[in-house]
Amino acid sequence: MLHVFHGPENCTKENCFICDGGLQLCLVCHQAEIELDPLCPGPSEEPITIKQRLIKHIQIDQVTHCWNWQGATASGYGVMNINSKLIGAHRVAYAEYVGDIPAGMRVLHECDNPRCVNPAHLVAGTQKKNMQDMVKRGRNRHGIPAGEKNGHCKLKQFEVRQIRDLLAWHGMPQREIAETYKVSRSLITKIKTGKVWAS
């Protein structure tokens, strides 16, 4: 069974999950004391494992307990080069600590932090569940607040409802609606098609 610990208060020699025998410390202790600890096996001529590569590139947030990825990123997500292929670091962490990712499933962040690779914060789920979580948490795919929570938002929720009414029930041309609300015609089109302000 997987044991994921957050800090030194959970570190025990019996069930530390960092090393399989050698170093008996939790990840926080491992990061802080690897150079000083006599139990640390030190540099090895053995090839580094994927799990060791993963651990080498994280920093633990003591408040959220997220294991924030410090290596390469793409679209805000950590990435690792595995067999000459870039794979999401969160997917690698899930596979290494939890197990195989079920076919057709994604690895979702319960902490809503795309850089987090803490297996305790990761769950397998569908793309539909991922989108539902995104809407529920008021975030878009780039981690930017949606709707009125976004500081660059030009419209309020009640104005979007008015625009939808004008489009659906009054047949008002998009050009006129855009001029009335002082927004671009393309924004009105995106509201109409549900590309923005979907809920």
C-alpha positions as CSV (number, residue, x, y, z in Angstrom):
1,M,0.0,0.0,0.0
2,L,1.2,3.5,-0.8
3,H,2.1,5.7,2.1
4,V,2.4,9.4,1.3
5,F,3.7,11.7,4.0
6,H,3.9,15.4,4.1
7,G,6.6,16.3,6.6
8,P,9.0,15.3,9.3
9,E,6.2,14.7,11.8
10,N,5.3,11.6,9.8
11,C,8.8,10.3,9.2
12,T,9.4,6.8,10.6
13,K,12.1,4.3,9.8
14,E,9.5,1.6,9.3
15,N,7.4,3.1,6.6
16,C,9.4,5.8,4.9
17,F,8.6,5.7,1.2
18,I,11.5,7.6,-0.2
19,C,14.1,4.8,-0.4
20,D,13.6,1.1,-0.3
21,G,15.9,0.5,2.6
22,G,18.8,3.0,2.5
23,L,17.7,6.4,3.6
24,Q,15.0,6.3,6.2
25,L,13.6,9.8,6.0
26,C,10.5,11.4,4.7
27,L,10.8,13.6,1.6
28,V,11.2,16.8,3.7
29,C,14.0,15.4,5.7
30,H,15.5,13.9,2.6
31,Q,15.7,17.3,0.9
32,A,17.0,19.0,4.1
33,E,19.5,16.5,5.3
34,I,20.7,14.3,2.4
35,E,24.2,15.8,2.5
36,L,24.5,15.3,6.2
37,D,22.7,12.0,6.9
38,P,25.1,9.0,7.5
39,L,22.3,6.7,6.3
40,C,22.3,8.3,2.8
41,P,23.9,5.9,0.4
42,G,25.4,8.9,-1.5
43,P,26.2,9.0,-5.2
44,S,25.7,5.7,-7.0
45,E,27.1,4.4,-10.2
46,E,23.7,2.8,-10.7
47,P,21.4,4.5,-13.2
48,I,19.1,7.0,-11.6
49,T,15.5,5.7,-11.4
50,I,12.5,7.6,-12.6
51,K,11.3,8.0,-9.0
52,Q,14.7,9.5,-8.0
53,R,14.5,11.9,-11.0
54,L,11.1,12.9,-9.9
55,I,12.1,13.5,-6.3
56,K,15.1,15.5,-7.4
57,H,12.9,18.2,-9.1
58,I,10.3,18.9,-6.4
59,Q,9.9,21.5,-3.7
60,I,7.3,20.9,-1.0
61,D,4.9,23.7,0.0
62,Q,4.6,23.4,3.8
63,V,1.1,25.0,3.7
64,T,-0.6,23.1,0.9
65,H,1.7,20.0,1.0
66,C,1.9,20.3,-2.8
67,W,5.1,18.8,-4.3
68,N,5.8,21.7,-6.7
69,W,7.7,20.6,-9.8
70,Q,10.9,22.6,-10.3
71,G,11.9,21.1,-13.6
72,A,10.8,21.7,-17.2
73,T,7.2,22.8,-17.8
74,A,4.7,23.0,-20.7
75,S,1.5,24.9,-20.4
76,G,2.0,25.2,-16.7
77,Y,2.4,21.5,-16.1
78,G,5.7,19.8,-15.1
79,V,7.1,17.5,-17.8
80,M,9.7,14.8,-17.8
81,N,11.6,13.2,-20.7
82,I,11.0,9.5,-20.5
83,N,12.5,7.4,-23.3
84,S,12.7,10.5,-25.5
85,K,9.1,11.4,-25.0
86,L,7.8,14.3,-22.9
87,I,5.3,13.1,-20.3
88,G,3.4,15.1,-17.6
89,A,5.4,14.9,-14.3
90,H,2.0,14.4,-12.5
91,R,1.3,11.4,-14.7
92,V,4.8,10.0,-13.9
93,A,4.3,10.6,-10.2
94,Y,0.9,8.8,-10.3
95,A,2.3,5.9,-12.2
96,E,5.4,5.6,-9.9
97,Y,3.5,5.9,-6.5
98,V,0.0,4.8,-7.1
99,G,0.0,2.5,-10.1
100,D,-0.9,2.2,-13.8
101,I,-3.1,4.9,-15.1
102,P,-6.4,3.2,-16.3
103,A,-6.8,3.3,-20.1
104,G,-8.6,6.4,-21.3
105,M,-8.2,8.2,-18.0
106,R,-6.4,11.4,-17.1
107,V,-4.6,12.2,-13.9
108,L,-6.4,15.1,-12.2
109,H,-5.2,17.5,-9.5
110,E,-7.4,17.6,-6.5
111,C,-5.3,20.5,-5.3
112,D,-6.0,22.5,-8.5
113,N,-2.2,23.1,-8.8
114,P,-0.9,22.0,-12.3
115,R,2.8,21.9,-11.0
116,C,1.9,19.5,-8.1
117,V,3.2,15.9,-8.3
118,N,2.2,14.8,-4.8
119,P,0.5,11.4,-5.4
120,A,-1.9,12.2,-2.5
121,H,-3.2,15.1,-4.5
122,L,-3.7,13.1,-7.8
123,V,-6.6,11.0,-8.9
124,A,-7.5,9.2,-12.1
125,G,-10.5,10.6,-13.8
126,T,-12.2,11.3,-17.1
127,Q,-11.9,14.4,-19.2
128,K,-15.5,15.1,-18.4
129,K,-14.8,15.1,-14.7
130,N,-11.8,17.3,-15.3
131,M,-14.0,19.9,-17.1
132,Q,-16.6,19.7,-14.4
133,D,-14.0,20.4,-11.8
134,M,-12.6,23.3,-13.8
135,V,-16.1,24.9,-14.0
136,K,-16.9,24.2,-10.3
137,R,-13.6,25.8,-9.2
138,G,-14.0,28.7,-11.6
139,R,-10.8,28.1,-13.6
140,N,-10.1,27.7,-17.2
141,R,-7.5,25.4,-18.8
142,H,-4.7,27.8,-18.3
143,G,-5.4,28.4,-14.5
144,I,-6.8,31.8,-15.1
145,P,-10.0,32.7,-13.2
146,A,-13.1,32.6,-15.3
147,G,-15.9,35.1,-15.7
148,E,-16.1,38.0,-13.3
149,K,-13.3,36.6,-11.2
150,N,-10.9,37.5,-14.0
151,G,-9.7,41.1,-13.6
152,H,-9.6,41.6,-17.4
153,C,-13.3,40.7,-17.8
154,K,-15.2,43.3,-19.8
155,L,-18.7,42.0,-18.9
156,K,-20.7,41.1,-15.8
157,Q,-22.7,37.9,-15.5
158,F,-26.0,39.8,-15.8
159,E,-24.8,41.5,-19.0
160,V,-24.0,38.1,-20.5
161,R,-27.6,37.0,-19.7
162,Q,-28.9,40.1,-21.4
163,I,-26.8,39.4,-24.5
164,R,-28.0,35.9,-24.7
165,D,-31.6,37.1,-24.4
166,L,-31.0,39.6,-27.2
167,L,-29.5,36.9,-29.4
168,A,-32.1,34.3,-28.7
169,W,-35.4,36.1,-28.3
170,H,-35.0,39.5,-30.0
171,G,-32.9,38.6,-33.0
172,M,-30.7,41.7,-32.5
173,P,-27.7,41.7,-34.8
174,Q,-24.4,40.8,-33.2
175,R,-22.8,44.1,-34.5
176,E,-25.4,46.1,-32.6
177,I,-25.0,44.1,-29.4
178,A,-21.2,44.6,-29.6
179,E,-21.6,48.4,-30.0
180,T,-24.2,48.6,-27.2
181,Y,-21.9,46.7,-24.7
182,K,-18.7,48.2,-26.1
183,V,-17.1,44.8,-26.8
184,S,-15.9,43.2,-30.0
185,R,-18.2,41.3,-32.3
186,S,-16.0,38.2,-31.9
187,L,-16.8,38.2,-28.2
188,I,-20.5,38.2,-28.9
189,T,-20.0,35.3,-31.3
190,K,-18.0,33.4,-28.6
191,I,-20.8,34.1,-26.0
192,K,-23.4,32.8,-28.6
193,T,-21.5,29.6,-29.3
194,G,-20.6,29.0,-25.7
195,K,-16.8,29.3,-26.2
196,V,-16.8,31.9,-23.3
197,W,-19.2,32.4,-20.4
198,A,-20.4,28.8,-21.0
199,S,-22.2,28.5,-17.6
